[in-house]
Amino acid sequence: MHSFKSLCVVGLGYIGLPTAAVFAKTGLQVTGTDVNPKAVDSINSGKAHIVEVDLDGLLQGVVSNGSLVAQNKPAKADAFIVAVPTPFKEGHRADLSYVEAATRSIAPYVEEGNLIVLESTVPPGATAAMCAWLEEERPDLAAKGGVGKAYYAAHCPERVLPGRVLIELVQNDRIVGGMSEECSERAVALYEHFVQGNCFVTSAATAELAKLAENSFRDVNIAYANELSLICDKLDIDVFELIELANKHPRVNILNPGPGVGGHCIAVDPWFIVDVAPEEARLIRTAREVNDHKPEVVIAKVLKAANKFRAPKVACLGLAFKPDIDDLRASPAMDITEKLADALGAGLMAVEPNISELPKSLASKGVVMCDTAQALEEADILVLLVDHKPFKRIPRARVAEKVVIDTRGAWR
């Protein structure tokens, strides 16, 4: 059994912070590092800078007892976890600049025998690239045998659902892809501090592709539902009724359509597969294109409805990328609201119960943040973009006299 007493987590976002807190709860001395000084200050005061169920309570405990400390630079530790963003850049290619920067930042602190785990979602080959960057900074480690001998490295992708992160971090199975068998063994020993699910061992490249395959599977299935919604629009058929009936078949389980696909995973990760295998990933590419086009379809519906009013008042309900969270990353609802603001001018209303102020990209366009009651009172057109619980509880009679564009089927 490999012994770990200390851990350094680089990147204290939606995955890094809960991971750091859960490890700290097991008794490890955890140093969390992030380039955002506001996030660091907030964490050290015992308050999360992100919204996640039960995270504040956990954080208060591990910060107050000294198990977790946040700072703006790494620290020496027995193990390091890199959990930084991996967006895509021009041409939908993976942007590994954050991973590279994080790797080079920890290089001075890595000691012989340490373990480095990459949790960021990455294309195959990224963990190997991380090791190359480390050894560029630390030729002494390369001279002593490099990865698998002087130090250990693995990829262990996160696979949690926002809103259930603390539960799923513990309960879900994990894929552990080491750069060698010994690397995998050490990574499993680290995660067994809190993971109650199974740890399945494979190569680093297979683990990298597994996470991408999981999210691409979801994306393809959502694209099928979204394409059905386009077909139903053309044929004047209720797509939600159609799917409900089709799902009566014992081996059919069609998802519900929506205004597009958002978030830091499903809207991004399939492109990483397309990037490494452009000729082969034809279905995956098409699914991305279908889902990326869906916001334009919603916008066209809203503008068509707005043309029937002299001075239409439009309210967009929901800005997050999925229900009951505050995460706006790659949100189709945000994209739709921004473009409607451009088309309709100042005065567009936006309702998002999970945030306290509008993002600058909306405020600068004259979008007005309001509550649900105001939107129901003043709007001519209600555009339901996210089926947050408060929206689903709105009595149907309250929206009966409005023009409703329900992208989620919540008000059927």
WOJO-V812342 format. One record per run of one state. SS is the DSSP state (a for helix, b for strand, c for the rest). FROM is the first residue (numbers start at 1). TO is the last residue. If there is no record, write none. Layout:
BEGIN
ss=SS from=FROM to=TO
ss=SS from=FROM to=TO
END
This chain:
BEGIN
ss=c from=1 to=5
ss=b from=6 to=10
ss=c from=11 to=15
ss=a from=16 to=25
ss=c from=26 to=28
ss=b from=29 to=33
ss=c from=34 to=36
ss=a from=37 to=44
ss=c from=45 to=54
ss=a from=55 to=64
ss=c from=65 to=67
ss=b from=68 to=71
ss=c from=72 to=78
ss=b from=79 to=82
ss=c from=83 to=87
ss=b from=88 to=89
ss=c from=90 to=92
ss=b from=93 to=94
ss=c from=95 to=96
ss=a from=97 to=109
ss=c from=110 to=114
ss=b from=115 to=118
ss=c from=119 to=125
ss=a from=126 to=137
ss=c from=138 to=138
ss=a from=139 to=143
ss=c from=144 to=146
ss=b from=147 to=147
ss=c from=148 to=150
ss=b from=151 to=155
ss=c from=156 to=164
ss=a from=165 to=171
ss=c from=172 to=173
ss=b from=174 to=178
ss=c from=179 to=180
ss=a from=181 to=191
ss=c from=192 to=198
ss=b from=199 to=203
ss=a from=204 to=235
ss=c from=236 to=238
ss=a from=239 to=246
ss=c from=247 to=265
ss=a from=266 to=276
ss=c from=277 to=281
ss=a from=282 to=306
ss=c from=307 to=313
ss=b from=314 to=317
ss=c from=318 to=331
ss=a from=332 to=344
ss=c from=345 to=348
ss=b from=349 to=351
ss=c from=352 to=359
ss=a from=360 to=363
ss=c from=364 to=367
ss=b from=368 to=369
ss=c from=370 to=371
ss=a from=372 to=378
ss=c from=379 to=380
ss=b from=381 to=384
ss=c from=385 to=388
ss=a from=389 to=392
ss=c from=393 to=395
ss=a from=396 to=399
ss=c from=400 to=402
ss=b from=403 to=406
ss=c from=407 to=412
END
